[in-house]
Amino acid sequence: MNVSTERNEFAAKWGPIQLLAGVKRGNMTAYVIGSVFMMMFSTFVPQAQPFILTEILHIPAEQQGQLSGYLGFAHTLVGLVMPGIWGTLSDRLGRRIVYALGFLISAIGIAIYPLAGSVVLLYAVRMLFATGTNASTTMNNALLGDYVDNKDRGKAYGLVATAGGIGAMLTVFLFLRLPSVFQDVGLSAVAAGRYTYWIVAGLGLLAMVIVGTGLMARTTKPGEERRAVLQIARDALQAAAKDPGISLAYGINFVASGAISVVGTFFTLWIVTYGTTQADLTSAEALARAGMIIGISQISGLIAAPVFGILSDRMGRVRAVSLAAGLTALVFAATLLISNPLSGLMILLGLFMGFVQISGIITGGALVAQQSPEAVRGSVMGFYGFCGALGIMLAFLLGGVLFDQWIYQGPFVLSAVLCGLVAVWGLLVNKLVRKENT
C-alpha cells in the first residue's frame, strides 16, 4: 500500500532530514538514540560470549567454536519466526510499545545470561535475548518509513548506520574492557563477568524508557498488506528469474550477511581462545585485546559505509557488488597469513576487515532497491532479507565446525570462498547486462 509522503507547512526537519507531518524532532531524536542502543546490545552479547563460555561454563576451548555457531543459529531461527508476530502486534499496539518491549526483553536476557548454569539454559537465554532484539530491530526498520520523507530516506539510513556504529564502538571500547577492569580491583572472574552484563542490562532498561516516552504514541502509517509466505517466495523467485540483477542481490546478501556474522562471532573467539590457551592471558585480558581490535574495525566500517554508497552510484550497482564481494574475499582469505592473532598484523587485518565487511550489505541494498519492480517490491525485499538469514545460519553452523575441527581461520575462509564466487557471478551479470544494452 502506497502512503503519501507529501509535506505540509507543519512538517519539521531534523538537521538535514525532512520529517513527515506529525513527527516531532524529539520523536526522531529518540529513534536515533534507540538505534545506538539496539546495535550496542546486538554486538555485546556475541562478542562477550567467549568470556561466559570460558569463565562461567568452563567449556573447553576446542568446543567453543561449534557451540558459538549453534547459539548463533538458534538466535537466527528466532529472527525468522518473530518479525511477523512483532509486525502484527505493532499494528494493534503501536510501534512504540513493541520497541520498548523489545528492549525490556533484551535487558532481561542480558541480565540472566551470566547466570546460566548449563549449555541448555544458555540456549534458552540466547533465544530470549534474540526475541527482544528482533522486536527492536523490526520496529527500528519500520519507523524509518514512518518518520522520514521519502526523498531523505537515503540520508536517514546513513544516519541510522552511523548511530549503530557508535553503539558498536561503545561495546568494544567500553563494555568488553569492563571484566578486566573489575578483575584489576580484586573481583573474581565470575563476578566481573556478571557485573559487566548487569551494567549493560541496566542500559537496556534506560533504552526502554527513552523509546517508550520519546517515540510517537501511534504511527499514522497503516500496516502493509500481509500475504502468504509461499506467494511472497513465488513472486520473489519469478522476479529473480526475469532479472539477473535481482538474483545477484540475493546472492550478495547471502554471503555478506554471513561474513558480518563470522566477524561478530568468531573474530573475538579466535583472539580469546588463542590468548587463553597459547599466550597465557586471562579471559578478561584477551577479551579487552579483542575489543580494541574490533573497535578499530568498527571505525573503519564507519568510513567505508559512505564510500561504498558513492561507488554504487558512480560505477554502477552490479560492478559495485562485484568489487565489494571480491575485496571481502581477499581480506577474509588473508586471515590465513595470521599465525598470532595478538600481533600487530592482526590490527592491520582488522582495519581492512572493518572496511570491507559492510560493503556487500551497502552495495547489495542499493542493487536490490534499483532492480526490484514496484508491483512485487515487498516480496523481493522480503526474500532478500530471507537470503541474508540463510547466509547467517550457514556461517554459524559450518563456521563453528570449521573453527573447532580445522583451523581458527576456517569461518573466514568459508566466507572468502563464497564471496569470491559472488564476485565472479557479478562480473558475468555485468557482462550480460552490457550485452543486452548494446
C-alpha positions in Angstrom: 0.0 0.0 0.0 1.4 3.3 -1.0 1.4 6.1 1.5 1.7 9.7 0.5 4.8 11.4 1.8 3.8 14.9 0.7 5.0 17.6 3.2 2.9 20.4 4.6 3.6 23.5 6.5 3.6 21.6 9.8 6.3 19.1 8.8 9.5 19.5 10.8 13.1 18.9 9.9 15.7 17.1 11.9 19.0 18.5 10.8 19.1 17.9 7.0 16.3 15.3 7.2 12.8 16.2 6.3 10.3 14.5 8.7 6.7 13.5 7.8 3.8 15.6 9.0 3.1 15.0 12.7 6.5 13.7 13.5 8.3 15.9 16.1 12.1 16.4 16.4 12.0 14.7 19.8 10.5 11.6 18.2 13.4 11.4 15.7 15.9 12.0 18.4 14.5 9.1 20.4 14.6 7.0 17.3 18.3 7.7 16.6 19.2 7.1 20.3 17.3 3.8 20.1 19.5 2.9 17.1 22.6 3.3 19.2 21.3 1.1 22.0 20.0 -1.5 19.5 23.4 -2.1 17.9 25.1 -1.9 21.3 23.2 -4.9 22.6 23.3 -6.8 19.3 27.1 -6.6 19.3 27.7 -7.1 23.0 26.2 -10.5 23.5 28.1 -12.4 20.8 31.3 -10.6 21.4 31.3 -11.0 25.2 30.1 -14.6 25.0 33.6 -16.2 25.0 34.1 -14.9 28.5 30.9 -16.7 29.6 31.9 -19.9 27.9 35.4 -19.9 29.5 35.0 -18.5 32.9 31.4 -19.4 33.9 30.5 -22.6 32.0 34.1 -23.8 31.7 33.6 -25.0 28.1 36.9 -26.5 26.7 38.4 -24.2 24.0 38.2 -26.9 21.4 34.4 -26.9 21.7 33.6 -23.2 21.8 33.6 -22.6 18.1 30.9 -25.1 17.4 28.8 -24.1 20.4 29.1 -20.4 19.4 27.9 -21.3 16.0 24.9 -23.3 17.3 24.0 -20.4 19.6 24.1 -18.0 16.7 22.0 -20.4 14.7 19.3 -20.5 17.4 19.4 -16.7 17.5 18.8 -16.6 13.8 15.9 -19.1 13.9 14.1 -16.7 16.3 14.8 -13.9 13.8 13.0 -15.9 11.0 9.9 -16.5 13.1 9.3 -13.4 15.2 9.2 -10.4 12.7 5.6 -11.3 11.5 4.5 -11.6 15.1 6.0 -8.3 16.1 4.6 -6.6 13.0 1.1 -7.8 13.8 1.4 -6.6 17.4 2.8 -3.2 16.3 -0.3 -2.7 14.1 -2.5 -3.3 17.1 -0.5 -1.7 19.9 1.7 0.8 18.1 5.4 0.6 17.3 6.4 2.5 20.4 5.1 -0.2 22.8 6.7 -3.1 20.8 10.0 -1.3 20.5 10.1 -0.6 24.3 9.0 -4.2 25.0 11.9 -5.4 22.8 14.4 -3.5 24.9 12.9 -4.9 28.1 13.1 -8.5 26.9 16.7 -7.9 25.7 17.6 -6.4 29.1 16.2 -9.5 30.9 18.1 -11.8 28.6 21.4 -10.0 29.1 20.9 -9.9 32.9 20.2 -13.7 33.0 23.0 -14.6 30.5 25.9 -14.8 33.1 23.6 -16.8 35.5 23.0 -19.7 33.0 24.5 -22.7 34.7 24.3 -25.1 31.8 24.5 -25.0 28.0 20.8 -25.8 27.7 19.9 -22.7 29.8 22.4 -20.7 27.7 20.4 -21.6 24.6 17.2 -20.6 26.2 18.5 -17.3 27.4 20.1 -16.6 23.9 16.8 -17.2 22.3 15.0 -14.9 24.8 17.6 -12.2 24.0 17.0 -12.8 20.3 13.3 -12.3 20.7 13.9 -8.9 22.3 16.5 -7.8 19.8 14.3 -8.9 16.9 11.4 -6.7 18.2 13.7 -3.6 18.4 15.3 -4.3 15.0 11.9 -4.8 13.3 10.5 -1.7 14.8 13.6 0.3 14.0 13.4 -0.6 10.4 9.6 0.2 10.2 9.9 3.5 11.9 12.3 4.9 9.3 9.4 4.8 6.8 7.0 6.2 9.4 9.2 9.2 10.3 11.2 10.3 7.3 10.2 11.9 4.0 10.9 9.5 1.1 13.4 11.9 -0.6 15.6 11.9 2.5 15.5 8.2 3.5 18.9 7.6 2.0 20.4 10.2 4.3 18.4 8.8 7.2 19.6 5.3 6.5 23.2 6.5 6.6 22.4 8.4 9.9 21.0 5.2 11.4 24.0 3.2 10.3 26.3 5.8 11.9 24.3 5.6 15.1 24.6 1.9 15.1 28.3 2.1 14.6 28.6 4.4 17.7 26.7 1.7 19.6 29.1 -1.0 18.4 32.1 1.1 19.4 30.7 1.6 22.9 30.6 -2.1 23.2 34.1 -2.8 22.0 35.9 0.2 23.6 34.0 0.2 26.9 31.9 -2.9 27.8 34.4 -5.5 26.6 37.0 -3.9 28.8 34.9 -4.0 32.0 35.7 -7.6 33.0 39.4 -6.7 33.0 38.8 -3.5 35.0 36.7 -5.3 37.6 39.3 -8.1 38.0 42.0 -5.5 38.4 40.2 -4.1 41.5 40.0 -7.6 43.0 36.8 -9.2 41.8 36.7 -12.8 40.7 36.3 -13.6 37.0 32.7 -14.8 37.5 31.7 -11.6 39.5 33.5 -9.4 36.9 31.5 -11.0 34.1 28.2 -10.8 35.9 28.6 -7.1 36.8 29.5 -6.3 33.2 26.4 -8.0 31.9 24.2 -6.3 34.6 25.5 -2.9 33.7 24.6 -3.5 30.1 21.2 -4.8 31.1 20.6 -1.6 33.1 21.2 0.3 29.9 18.6 -1.8 28.3 16.1 -0.5 30.8 17.2 3.0 30.1 16.7 2.4 26.3 13.2 1.1 27.1 12.3 4.3 28.9 13.8 6.5 26.1 11.9 4.9 23.3 8.8 4.3 25.4 8.5 8.0 26.2 10.1 9.6 23.2 8.6 7.9 20.2 5.1 8.8 18.8 2.3 7.2 20.7 0.8 5.8 17.4 2.1 6.0 13.9 -0.3 7.1 11.2 1.1 4.7 8.6 -1.2 1.7 8.2 0.2 -1.8 8.2 1.2 -3.3 4.9 -1.0 -6.0 3.3 0.1 -9.4 4.6 0.3 -12.2 2.1 1.1 -15.9 2.3 4.8 -16.8 2.6 4.6 -19.1 -0.4 3.2 -16.3 -2.5 5.9 -14.0 -1.4 8.6 -16.6 -2.3 7.0 -17.3 -5.7 6.9 -13.6 -6.6 10.5 -13.1 -5.4 11.9 -16.0 -7.4 10.0 -15.1 -10.5 11.4 -11.6 -10.3 14.9 -13.1 -10.0 14.4 -15.4 -13.0 13.5 -12.4 -15.1 16.3 -10.1 -13.8 19.8 -11.5 -13.1 20.5 -8.3 -11.1 17.9 -9.3 -8.5 19.3 -12.8 -8.2 22.8 -11.3 -7.7 21.4 -9.1 -5.0 20.0 -12.2 -3.2 23.5 -13.8 -3.6 25.4 -10.9 -2.2 23.1 -10.5 0.8 23.5 -14.3 1.5 27.4 -14.1 1.6 27.7 -10.6 3.1 25.3 -11.3 6.0 27.3 -14.4 6.7 30.6 -12.6 6.6 29.4 -10.0 9.1 28.2 -12.8 11.4 31.6 -14.5 11.1 33.3 -11.3 12.3 30.9 -10.7 15.1 31.2 -14.3 16.5 34.5 -15.8 15.5 36.8 -12.9 15.5 36.6 -12.4 19.2 36.5 -16.1 19.9 39.7 -16.6 17.9 41.6 -13.9 19.9 40.2 -15.1 23.3 40.9 -18.8 22.6 44.4 -18.1 21.4 45.1 -15.7 24.2 44.0 -18.1 26.9 45.5 -21.3 25.5 48.7 -20.1 23.9 49.6 -16.7 25.2 49.0 -17.0 29.0 46.4 -14.3 29.1 43.3 -14.3 31.3 39.9 -14.3 29.5 39.4 -10.7 30.6 42.7 -9.6 29.2 42.1 -11.4 25.9 38.6 -10.0 25.6 39.9 -6.5 26.1 42.5 -7.1 23.4 39.8 -8.4 21.1 37.7 -5.3 21.9 40.5 -3.0 20.9 40.9 -4.6 17.5 37.2 -4.8 16.8 36.9 -1.1 17.8 39.5 -0.3 15.1 37.4 -2.4 12.7 34.2 -0.6 13.6 35.8 2.8 13.0 37.0 1.6 9.6 33.5 0.5 8.9 32.0 3.9 9.6 34.4 5.3 6.9 33.6 2.5 4.4 29.8 3.0 4.6 29.6 6.3 2.6 32.5 5.2 0.3 30.7 2.1 -1.0 27.4 4.1 -1.2 29.1 6.6 -3.5 30.8 3.8 -5.5 27.4 2.2 -6.0 26.1 5.4 -7.6 29.1 6.2 -9.7 30.4 2.8 -11.0 27.1 1.0 -11.4 25.3 -1.2 -8.9 26.3 -4.6 -10.4 30.0 -3.7 -10.7 30.0 -2.3 -7.1 28.6 -5.6 -5.8 31.3 -7.5 -7.6 34.0 -5.2 -6.3 32.7 -5.5 -2.7 32.5 -9.3 -2.9 36.0 -9.5 -4.4 37.6 -7.3 -1.7 35.8 -9.1 1.0 37.1 -12.4 -0.3 40.7 -11.2 -0.4 40.6 -9.7 3.1 39.0 -12.7 4.7 41.4 -15.1 2.9 44.2 -13.0 4.3 43.4 -14.5 7.8 45.4 -17.5 6.6 48.5 -15.3 6.8 47.9 -14.6 10.6 49.5 -17.2 12.9 49.3 -15.0 16.0 46.1 -13.0 16.4 47.6 -10.9 19.1 50.3 -9.5 16.8 50.3 -6.1 15.2 49.5 -7.6 11.9 46.1 -8.6 13.3 45.3 -4.9 13.9 46.1 -4.1 10.3 43.8 -7.0 9.2 41.0 -5.8 11.5 41.3 -2.3 9.8 40.8 -3.9 6.4 38.2 -6.3 7.6 36.1 -3.5 9.1 36.3 -1.6 5.8 35.0 -4.5 3.6 32.6 -6.3 5.9 29.8 -3.8 5.4 30.5 -3.3 1.7 28.3 -6.2 0.5 25.3 -5.1 2.5 25.5 -1.5 1.2 26.1 -2.4 -2.5 23.6 -5.2 -2.3 20.9 -3.0 -0.8 21.4 -0.4 -3.5 21.2 -3.0 -6.2 18.0 -4.6 -4.9 16.3 -1.2 -4.4 17.2 -0.3 -8.0 16.2 -3.6 -9.6 13.0 -4.6 -7.7 9.8 -4.0 -9.7 7.2 -1.8 -7.9 4.5 -4.5 -8.2 6.5 -7.1 -6.2 8.9 -4.9 -4.3 7.7 -6.1 -0.9 8.2 -9.7 -1.9 11.6 -9.1 -3.4 12.8 -7.2 -0.3 11.3 -9.9 2.0 13.1 -12.7 0.2 16.3 -10.6 0.1 16.2 -10.5 3.9 15.5 -14.2 4.0 18.6 -14.9 1.9 20.6 -12.9 4.5 19.2 -15.0 7.3 20.2 -18.2 5.4 23.7 -16.9 5.0 24.0 -16.2 8.7 22.8 -19.7 9.6 25.3 -21.3 7.2 28.1 -19.1 8.7 27.2 -20.2 12.2 26.7 -23.9 11.6 29.5 -24.6 9.2 31.8 -21.9 10.6 31.6 -23.3 14.1 32.6 -26.8 12.9 35.5 -25.4 10.9 36.7 -23.4 13.8 36.9 -26.4 16.1 37.8 -29.2 13.8 40.0 -27.4 11.2 41.7 -24.1 12.0 40.6 -20.9 13.7 40.6 -19.1 10.4 38.1 -21.7 9.0 34.9 -19.5 9.2 36.8 -16.6 7.4 38.0 -18.9 4.7 34.4 -20.1 4.2 33.2 -16.5 3.7 36.2 -15.8 1.4 35.3 -18.7 -0.9 31.6 -17.7 -1.0 32.3 -14.0 -1.6 34.8 -15.0 -4.4 32.1 -16.9 -6.2 29.7 -14.0 -5.9 32.4 -11.6 -7.3 32.7 -13.8 -10.4 28.9 -14.1 -10.6 28.8 -10.3 -10.6 31.2 -10.0 -13.4 29.1 -12.4 -15.5 25.9 -10.5 -14.8 27.6 -7.2 -15.7 28.8 -8.7 -19.0 25.2 -9.9 -19.7 23.7 -6.6 -18.9 26.2 -4.7 -21.1 25.4 -7.1 -24.0 21.7 -6.6 -23.6 22.2 -2.8 -23.7 24.2 -2.8 -26.9 
